[in-house]
Amino acid sequence: MDVLFTCVGSTDPVRTMHDGSMLHIIRHYRPEKVFIILSHEAEETEKKDKRYTKAIDKFNKDYSCAIKKEYIYTSIRDVSDFDAFEAIFRTELDRIANENSQARILLNISSGTPQMQTTLCLLATNPKYNTLAVQVKTPANAANKSDTAFHKNYDVDCELELNEDNNPTSPNRCVEPQIFGLRRALAREQIISFLKSYNYTAAKKIVKDYGFGSNIITLLNHLIDRQNLNEHPVPKETLDGFKLYPIEKGRCRHLTEAYLILQNLQKTHKYTDFVLRLNPLIVELQKEYLLKKTGFDLKKFCNKQGVLKDLLYQYDQSLTTHMKKFFSKELYEISPISIWLLNGIIDYYKTQNSQLIDDAVFFNQCEKLNQAERNPSAHSIYALDEKNIEASCGLNSTQILNKIKQLLLALFPRECKKEIFTFYDETNSLLEEML
């Protein structure tokens, strides 16, 4: 089932013995109903000689049809003004789509002013509507230079009777342009918008729909997996000279990949997810920090459930004494690995090496943020913003990321390549070039 949404222009309904665009689409598509947009001028013309009504009524009679018509009166006087009718078109299309949910809406993109035609072309690209753009070529397949149907001597009855398109052998001048260039340009802008928000799943869907290329799909799949910390093998280590993994596999890569996810969350202002993701990264960073800065290897004192108190206490009596004082109580037989627990160990080594003091302060600030915001974020309907983060720990998200970056570069001076910290933005730029 088809319905037609159409403006009317200078050759509608008939001019120089040929259909105008509206009547020609009616002739070849036989829609069940025609919705006719009337400007102030077209409305006055219809009142004067009923030309659009006569044309559709005559067609119904001649071809035994029952095509309904509905006029949409806009009262628009300046038909060159985009803003004057764009909202009306959308409102009316919403209504028509709701009232005719099973119908395909034909959009006449040949009648009306250039501004009207352009707006209908744009609406034809909107997936919200089930539309088909229909263009009607002129009888001469050239620019339309015929006299206007708005001429004061226009005789609608004569034009309808002498219409050569009534001949069964007259050609069908309707074409269905895919408006591919416009669709593709709009799709590209959508994809770029999703790239800027690191929403690679949404970007991939549009890339597939518009056939932008399998190499782009491959890279997007890689980024989707990578943001989920799934390190699947990639077909190529480099793409157009761009190295996907500047850091070799190992602890440095593991930690920097987690850092990049935090960075993306911060850039897109997803602060609740930022705090939730921060906790496990800080714990892993503390483990590495203890190993590299003090030689303390936490793995030696753990099983799958956590830290074994007896093993830890047997390791160093001074550490045991310090931790009992730090925590003001005995550890559990098996204590979960946490920022808080590791801060107790770092605090002990800080007393022996003053160079660790600034870093210990940072880890304590992370624990304050964890205590104040992580549990509410994880277990309730609770949204964080930058102010909450800074109020909880004295640092904003940018300062937290900068300190983690500094620690990564210090802990992995040879492995940690500085270019990793701009990986996603560099990859987004590459994808934009590939589109």
N, C-alpha and C positions, 0 to 999 in steps of 0.2 A: 504494500500500500504506500502510495506517495501523496504528499501534499506539497504545494508550491508556495514559497515565500518570495515575493517579488516586489521590487520598486517598479515604477513606470517612467519611461523616458520619452525622448523626442520622437521616437518612431513607433511608439505603442498607441493603439493596438496594431494598426496597419499603416504602412506608408509606402508610396511608390509601387503599389500593387504587390506588396509582399508583407508577410507577417512581421510584426515587431517581435522582440525577444520573448515577451510574456506569452503571446499567442502561439509562437512557434514551439515553445516548451510544452504548453498545454496540448498542442497538436500531436507531439511525438511521445509524450510521457503519460498523458491522460490522468493527471492527478485527481484524487477524489475531492480535493478542496484547494482553493487558491486564496492566499492571504495577501492582499494588495496594500502596500504602504503608499499613502498619499501625502505629498507635501501640500502646503497651502495652495500652490498653483495648480497641482494635479486635482486637488479636491474641487476647486472652482471649475476646472474643465469638465470633470465628471458631472457636476451639478448642471452645467450648461447643456451638454449634448449626450450624456449617459454612454460615452464611447466604450468604456471598459465593460460596463454591464451589457451593452448591445453585442459586443464582440464575443463574450463568453456565452451569452444566451443563444446567439446565432450558431455558435459552434456546437452547443448542446443539441440544438434542433437538427442541424445538418448531419450530425454524426451519432445521433441517438445516445447522447451521454447525459449524465446528471451531475456535472461538476458544480460543486457549491463554491460560493465566493463570499469573502468577508473583507470589508474595507477597514483599514487601520488609519484613522485620521490623526495626523501628527501636528497639524497647524504650523509646521516649520516653513519659514519664509526664506532663510538663508541655507540653501541646500548644499553650499560649499563648505559648511562648517561641520567638521568631523564630530565635535562634541554634541552637536544638536541632536543627532539621531543615533549615535553609537549605543547609548543607554537604552533607547527605545527598542532598537533591534534586539539587544540581549534580553530585555524584559519580555518582548513578544515571543522570541524564540523559546524562552523558558516556558511560557504559557502554552505555546503550540506543542512543544515536546511533552509536557505533562498531560495535555488533553488528547494527544495522539501518540501514546507511548509506543505503539507498534509500527508507527509510520516512519518512512524515510523522508526527510525534509529536503526538497529540491531548492537550491538557492540560485536565483537568476543573477548572475554576475555581469550581465551585459546591459541591463536597463538601469536608468538613473544616472546621477552625476558620478564622476570618477571617485569622489570621496565615498559615496554609497557603495560603489562596486568594490573598492578596496576594503572597506569594512566587512562586506559580505565574504570576501576572500579570506580575511583573517578569521572570521567566525567559522568558515569551512574547515579550518585547521584545528578547531577546538574539539578534542575527543569527548567533551561533555555532550555534544549533540550528534545525532545520527543524520549527517547531512551529505548531500552530493552537490558539488558546485557544477553548474551547467552554463556554458558559454554558447552564445548563438552568433555564428559568423554572419557578416553582411551578405546579401545576395551576390555581390560582385567580388567577395573575398578581398575587400580592400577597405580602407578607412571609410566610415559612414559619412557621406557628404550629401545625403538626401535632404530635402526640405523637411523642416520640423513639423511634427503632427500638431504642435501648438500654434501653427499659423492660423490666422483668423478666418481664412477661407477653407479650412479643413472640413471635408464632408465625410463624416464617419460612415454613413450608409453606402455612399458611392465606393469608398475605399474597401469596405467589406465585400461588396458584390464583385468588384474587379480584382480581388486578391488572387494572384496566380498560384499562391501556395495551396489553394483549394484543389488544384489539379493533383490527382493521385501520383503522378510521376514526378512531382516537384521534389527536389532533393531535401534531405534532412540536414539542416545546417547546425544542429546541436553537437557540441563536443563536450567531453567531460575531462577538463584539464585536471591533472593531479596536483597542480600548484606545488610541484615537488620542490622547486627552489625555495619558495616561501616556507613551506613546511620544514624543510631541512634547516633553513636559517633559524627558525623559531626553536626547532629541536636542539640545535647546537647551543643556543643561549640557555635553554633549560639544562642541558648537560653541564655546561660551565658553571651554572649556579649550584648544581648538586656537587660538582667537584670542589667548589669553594667551601662547602659545608662537609666535605669528606664523606658524602653519602654515595658510596660507589655502587651500592645495590640499585638505587633509583637511577643513577646514571647509566648503568648497564642495561636496564630495561629499555630506555629510550634509544640507546645505541643499537640494540638488537632490532627494535621496531623500525628504525630508519636505515638499517643496513650500512652503518658507518665503517665496518671492516672488522675482520676476525682478529687482527693484531691488537685492536683497541679492546676487544672483549677479553683477550688473553691477559692483557695488562690489568684490566679492571678485576678480573677473577683473582689475579695475584694480590691486588690491594685489598679485596674483600677478605681473602684468607689471612692476609698479613695483619689486618686490623683485629681479626679474631685470634691472633697469635698462633695460627696454623702454618707451620713452615713446610709447605709442600714444595717439592722440587719445581723449579721454573724451567720452561723450555730453553731459555737463553739467560746466561749470567748478565749479559748487557743487551740493551735495546737502543738502537740508533746511537751507539756509543755511550749510553747512559747505564751505569752499573747499578743493578737492582740491589745488590748486597755489598756495599763498600766494606762491611765488617765481616770477617770470617766467622763461621759458626762457633759458638761457645758462650761463655758467661757474659762477655761484653755485648754480643749481639742480643742475647736474651734480655738484658737490662735496658739496652737502648731501644729495643722494639717496644717494650712496655712504656718507656719514656715518651716515645713518639705518639702513642695512643693518648697519654695524658695531655700532651701538647695539642693534639687535635681537639680534645674535649674542651680545653681551656680556650682555644681560638673560637670555638662555636658556642661559648658561654654555657656549656653543660656542666655546671659546677657540682651538682649532686653526684653525677657519674665520676667527675674528677676526683672528689674526695673518696668515693668508694674504691676507685682504682689506685689511688695513691697508697693506701695501706700496704697491700702486698709488695709493691715496688720498694717502699721504704724498708720493709723487713728484709728483702733480698739484698738491698743496698747495704744495710747494716751488717749482714753476714759477710759480704765481700769486704766491707770496710774493716771489720775486726780481723779478718784473715790477712789483708794486705798491710794494714797499719800496725797490728800488734802480734800477728802470728797466731791468734786464737782461732781455731777451726771448730766451729759449732757442731759440725757433723759428727765429731768424735763423742759428743755427749747426748746424742739424740737417737730416738727410734722413730717409727712412723707417727707415734702419738704426740711427741714433743720432746722437751729437754728432761733428761733423767737427773733428778736432784743429787742422788748419791754419786754419780760419776762427776758431776760438776763440782761438788763439795770436795771430792777427793783430789781434784786437779790442783787446787791452789788454796791454801788456808787463808791467805790474805784476801783473796777474791771472795771466799765464803763469808768472811767477817764483814767485808764491805757490802756485799749484797744483802745480808741480813739487816744491816743498818739502813741501806738504801730503801728496801721494801718494807721495813718495820715489821717483818714477819718471816716465818719460814716459807720456802717454796713448797709447792705441792710435790708429791713423789714424781709425778710427770706433769710438767708445766707446758701449756701451749706456747709455741714460739710467737712472740708478739713484739711490737715496737717497745712496749714498756719493759719487757724482760731484757731485751737486748740493750736498752738504754742503761739498765743497771750494770751490765758488763762494761759498756763503753765508759760509763762514769768512773768505774774502777781504774781503767787504763788512762783516763784523763788525769788522774792524780799523779801518774807517773810520767806523763808526757804532756806538757802544756800546749803543744801544737795541736792537740786534739780538742781543745776547749771550744773553739768556734763551731766545729762540726757537731760536738756533743750538744751544744745549745740548739742547733738546727734540728737535730733528731728529737730533742725534748719538745720543740715547738710542733713538730709533726705529731707527737703523741698527744699534745693538748688539742690539736685539731681533731685527731682521731677520737679522743674521749668525748669532745663536745659535740661533734657533728656526724660521725660515721654511723653510730647506732640509730639516732633519730632518722637519718637518711635511709638506712637500710630497712627499718622496721615500721615506718609510718609514712603517711602522705605528707611529704616534707620537701620543699624546694629550697636549695641553697643559692645564695648569690655571693658576689665578691666581698661584700661588706661582712657577711657571716664568717667567711674564711678569715679575714683579717682580724675581726673582733675575737675570734677563738684562739689565734696563735700569734698574732702580731705580724704576720706576713701575708701579702696578697699572693694570688696564684702565679703571677709572673715571677715574683721573688722566689717562690718555692721551686719553680721550674729552673730558674737560673742557678740556684744552689745545687740542684740535682745534676744539672749539666756539668757544673764545675767539679762535682765529686766524681762523675763518670770519667771525665778527662784526666783527673788526678789518679784514679784507681787503675785506669787502663791507658797509660800514656802512649803506648805503641799501637794498641789495637783500635782504640776509639778514634775514628776519623771524623773531623769536624763537619764534613759534608753530610753526614748522616742526619744532622739536626734540621736540615732543610729538605729532607728526602721527599716528604709528601707534597710540598709546594713545588719542588722541582719536577716531580712526576706529574702533577697537575698541569704544569706549563707544557710538558712534553705531550700530554694527552690533548691539550688545546691545539697544539700544532698538528697533531695527527687527525683531528676532526675535519 
